[in-house]
Amino acid sequence: MHTYCSRVLVVMLVILAGTAVSADRVRLRSGKVIEGTFTGADSSTVRLLLANGSRAEFPVADVAGVEFTERAAPKPPPPPPSPARAPAPITVPAKTMVNVRLTEAIDVDATKAGAVFRALVDDPVMLDGKVVIPRSAAVAVQAVRVEQSGKMKGSDKISLKANSISFGGNTYEVVTDYVEAKGSGEGKRTARKVGGGAGLGAIVGGIAGGGSGAAIGAAVGGATGAVVASQGQEHLQLPAETRLQFQLNAAVTVKP
């Protein structure tokens, strides 16, 4: 009879072990009760983890019963945090003015059409009070037309456009008006045209023109129309730090 009961007990313990149930007490036939956590059983022994961290084994023939306590189901792991929602793209409208500053000089006598020069956005572009193109964004400026002195009555001439603006790990192709600058080969006649067109805001030297909103140099006072870049020489050079102003001909969508 005892052998039969022991076999039944072993079968029950093996089933319980397979379901990973923990035991609170092992009751021996001698009447002694041992508390701990059930860790497994086989045909010969019942194993228990005691509160002091030691392990105890009891012959199946000596075990009268095992009392199990209900265990709460483990809490599921918390859901992963939802990724931060990226801000929506913003469309910068056509006719927006973008002020940039050259970071390398342009020597017109040594420049060919298609040459690209580095520049930075000098003033942040803002919409609805928010910066959409930050200051110091990289700008690629390309020479569209180049005329060296001797082909235009002794004066140099260059037309520039902005090709792209890069910031935040993204590069955006842009379409802009041309910025045109001339050398001072026309002499006093050029100075008179500048004085008449820009008033006290003009800087005497080469004149910028040729495109709506095109500008080179710094506008002063109430100047309107073309603003000039002071060169004072027939061979036109635009030094690093020269400010250029481009107007977008088409809208561009950027990620703020």
C-alpha positions as CSV (number, residue, x, y, z in Angstrom):
1,M,0.0,0.0,0.0
2,H,2.8,2.4,0.9
3,T,4.6,1.6,-2.3
4,Y,1.5,2.3,-4.3
5,C,0.9,5.6,-2.5
6,S,4.5,6.6,-3.1
7,R,4.2,6.0,-6.8
8,V,1.0,8.1,-7.0
9,L,2.8,10.9,-5.1
10,V,5.8,10.8,-7.4
11,V,3.5,11.0,-10.5
12,M,1.7,14.0,-9.0
13,L,4.9,15.8,-8.1
14,V,6.4,15.2,-11.5
15,I,3.2,16.7,-13.1
16,L,3.4,19.7,-10.7
17,A,7.1,20.1,-11.5
18,G,6.3,20.3,-15.2
19,T,3.9,23.1,-14.5
20,A,6.5,25.0,-12.4
21,V,4.4,25.1,-9.3
22,S,6.1,26.0,-6.0
23,A,5.6,24.2,-2.7
24,D,5.3,25.8,0.7
25,R,5.5,22.6,2.8
26,V,6.5,19.0,2.6
27,R,4.7,16.8,5.2
28,L,6.6,13.7,6.2
29,R,5.1,10.4,7.5
30,S,6.8,11.1,10.8
31,G,4.6,14.1,11.3
32,K,7.4,16.6,10.6
33,V,6.6,19.5,8.3
34,I,9.4,21.3,6.4
35,E,8.8,24.7,4.7
36,G,10.5,25.7,1.6
37,T,10.0,25.9,-2.2
38,F,9.5,22.8,-4.3
39,T,12.2,22.5,-6.9
40,G,11.5,19.1,-8.4
41,A,11.0,15.4,-7.9
42,D,11.8,12.0,-9.4
43,S,11.0,8.4,-8.6
44,S,13.2,8.4,-5.5
45,T,13.3,11.9,-4.0
46,V,11.5,15.2,-3.5
47,R,13.7,18.3,-3.6
48,L,13.0,21.4,-1.6
49,L,14.8,24.8,-1.4
50,L,14.9,25.9,2.2
51,A,14.5,29.5,3.4
52,N,18.2,29.6,4.4
53,G,19.2,28.9,0.8
54,S,20.2,25.3,1.3
55,R,18.6,22.4,-0.6
56,A,17.0,19.4,1.0
57,E,16.0,16.0,-0.5
58,F,13.5,13.6,1.0
59,P,12.9,10.0,0.0
60,V,9.5,9.6,-1.7
61,A,8.6,6.8,0.7
62,D,9.0,9.2,3.7
63,V,6.8,11.9,2.2
64,A,3.1,11.9,3.2
65,G,2.1,14.9,1.2
66,V,3.1,18.2,-0.3
67,E,1.1,21.4,0.3
68,F,1.3,24.0,-2.5
69,T,0.4,27.6,-2.2
70,E,-1.1,29.6,-5.0
71,R,1.3,31.7,-6.9
72,A,0.4,35.0,-8.5
73,A,1.0,35.1,-12.2
74,P,4.1,37.2,-13.1
75,K,3.3,40.7,-14.2
76,P,3.8,41.2,-17.9
77,P,6.6,43.5,-18.8
78,P,5.7,47.1,-19.4
79,P,5.1,48.1,-23.0
80,P,8.0,49.8,-24.7
81,P,7.8,53.5,-24.7
82,S,6.2,54.9,-27.8
83,P,8.7,56.6,-30.0
84,A,8.7,60.4,-30.0
85,R,6.6,61.7,-32.8
86,A,8.7,63.4,-35.3
87,P,7.7,67.0,-36.1
88,A,5.7,67.3,-39.3
89,P,7.6,68.6,-42.4
90,I,7.3,72.3,-43.1
91,T,7.0,73.9,-46.6
92,V,9.0,77.0,-47.0
93,P,7.1,79.1,-49.6
94,A,8.4,80.5,-52.8
95,K,9.7,84.1,-52.7
96,T,11.3,83.5,-49.3
97,M,14.6,85.3,-48.9
98,V,17.6,83.4,-47.7
99,N,20.7,85.3,-46.6
100,V,23.9,83.4,-46.9
101,R,27.6,84.1,-46.3
102,L,30.4,82.7,-48.4
103,T,33.0,80.6,-46.5
104,E,35.4,80.7,-49.5
105,A,36.5,83.4,-51.9
106,I,35.4,83.5,-55.5
107,D,38.0,84.8,-58.0
108,V,36.0,85.3,-61.2
109,D,39.2,85.2,-63.4
110,A,39.8,81.7,-62.1
111,T,36.2,80.5,-62.1
112,K,34.3,78.5,-64.8
113,A,30.6,78.1,-65.1
114,G,29.4,75.2,-63.0
115,A,31.9,75.7,-60.2
116,V,30.4,75.2,-56.7
117,F,31.3,77.2,-53.7
118,R,30.6,76.7,-50.0
119,A,28.5,79.1,-47.9
120,L,26.4,79.1,-44.8
121,V,23.0,80.5,-44.0
122,D,23.7,83.8,-42.2
123,D,20.2,84.5,-40.8
124,P,17.8,81.8,-39.7
125,V,14.7,81.5,-41.9
126,M,11.5,81.7,-39.8
127,L,7.8,80.9,-40.3
128,D,5.1,81.6,-37.8
129,G,7.8,82.5,-35.2
130,K,9.6,79.2,-35.6
131,V,13.0,78.5,-37.1
132,V,12.6,76.3,-40.2
133,I,16.1,76.7,-41.7
134,P,18.7,77.3,-39.0
135,R,21.6,79.7,-39.1
136,S,24.9,78.1,-40.3
137,A,23.0,75.5,-42.4
138,A,25.4,74.6,-45.3
139,V,24.6,76.1,-48.7
140,A,26.0,75.0,-52.1
141,V,26.4,78.1,-54.3
142,Q,27.0,77.5,-58.1
143,A,28.4,79.8,-60.7
144,V,25.8,79.8,-63.6
145,R,27.5,82.3,-66.0
146,V,31.0,83.7,-65.9
147,E,32.4,86.5,-68.1
148,Q,36.1,87.4,-67.6
149,S,37.4,90.9,-68.3
150,G,38.2,91.5,-72.0
151,K,34.8,90.0,-73.1
152,M,32.7,92.7,-71.6
153,K,34.6,96.0,-72.1
154,G,37.2,95.2,-69.4
155,S,34.9,94.1,-66.6
156,D,34.3,90.7,-65.0
157,K,30.8,89.4,-64.5
158,I,29.4,86.4,-62.6
159,S,25.9,85.0,-61.9
160,L,25.3,82.7,-58.9
161,K,22.5,80.6,-57.7
162,A,22.0,78.4,-54.6
163,N,21.7,74.7,-55.4
164,S,21.0,73.1,-52.0
165,I,20.7,73.7,-48.3
166,S,21.8,71.1,-45.8
167,F,21.1,70.7,-42.1
168,G,19.9,68.1,-39.6
169,G,21.5,65.3,-41.7
170,N,19.3,66.2,-44.7
171,T,20.1,68.0,-48.0
172,Y,17.3,69.9,-49.8
173,E,17.6,70.9,-53.4
174,V,16.4,74.5,-54.0
175,V,15.7,76.7,-57.0
176,T,16.6,80.4,-56.6
177,D,16.9,83.6,-58.5
178,Y,20.3,84.4,-59.8
179,V,22.6,86.8,-58.0
180,E,24.7,88.8,-60.5
181,A,27.8,90.8,-59.8
182,K,29.9,93.0,-62.1
183,G,33.4,94.4,-61.8
184,S,34.1,98.1,-61.9
185,G,35.1,98.2,-65.6
186,E,32.3,100.7,-66.4
187,G,33.9,103.2,-64.0
188,K,32.0,106.4,-63.2
189,R,29.0,105.4,-65.3
190,T,28.4,102.4,-63.1
191,A,28.8,104.6,-60.0
192,R,26.2,107.0,-61.3
193,K,23.7,104.2,-62.0
194,V,24.2,102.8,-58.5
195,G,23.8,106.2,-56.9
196,G,20.6,106.8,-58.7
197,G,19.1,103.4,-58.0
198,A,20.1,102.9,-54.4
199,G,20.5,106.3,-53.0
200,L,22.5,106.6,-49.7
201,G,22.2,102.8,-49.3
202,A,24.5,102.1,-52.2
203,I,28.1,101.0,-51.7
204,V,30.1,102.3,-54.6
205,G,31.7,99.5,-56.7
206,G,30.4,96.7,-58.8
207,I,26.6,96.5,-59.2
208,A,24.5,93.4,-58.5
209,G,21.4,92.9,-60.6
210,G,19.8,90.6,-63.2
211,G,17.3,88.9,-60.9
212,S,14.3,89.8,-58.9
213,G,15.5,90.2,-55.3
214,A,19.1,89.5,-56.3
215,A,21.6,91.1,-53.9
216,I,25.2,91.1,-52.9
217,G,26.8,93.0,-50.0
218,A,25.0,94.7,-47.2
219,A,22.0,96.9,-47.7
220,V,22.2,100.2,-45.9
221,G,19.5,102.8,-45.2
222,G,16.5,102.9,-47.5
223,A,18.1,101.2,-50.5
224,T,15.8,99.4,-53.0
225,G,16.5,97.4,-56.1
226,A,20.0,96.1,-56.7
227,V,22.5,96.4,-53.9
228,V,26.2,96.6,-54.7
229,A,29.3,94.7,-53.7
230,S,32.3,97.1,-53.4
231,Q,35.3,95.8,-55.4
232,G,37.2,98.8,-56.6
233,Q,39.0,96.7,-59.3
234,E,38.4,95.4,-62.8
235,H,39.0,91.8,-61.9
236,L,36.0,90.8,-59.7
237,Q,36.6,88.9,-56.5
238,L,34.1,88.0,-53.9
239,P,36.0,87.4,-50.6
240,A,35.0,84.9,-48.0
241,E,32.4,86.4,-45.6
242,T,30.6,88.2,-48.5
243,R,26.9,88.1,-47.9
244,L,24.6,87.0,-50.7
245,Q,20.8,87.1,-50.7
246,F,18.8,84.5,-52.7
247,Q,15.1,84.3,-53.3
248,L,13.4,80.9,-53.6
249,N,11.7,80.5,-56.9
250,A,9.9,77.3,-55.7
251,A,8.7,76.1,-52.4
252,V,10.8,73.6,-50.5
253,T,9.7,71.2,-47.9
254,V,12.1,70.6,-44.9
255,K,12.2,68.7,-41.7
256,P,12.5,71.1,-38.8
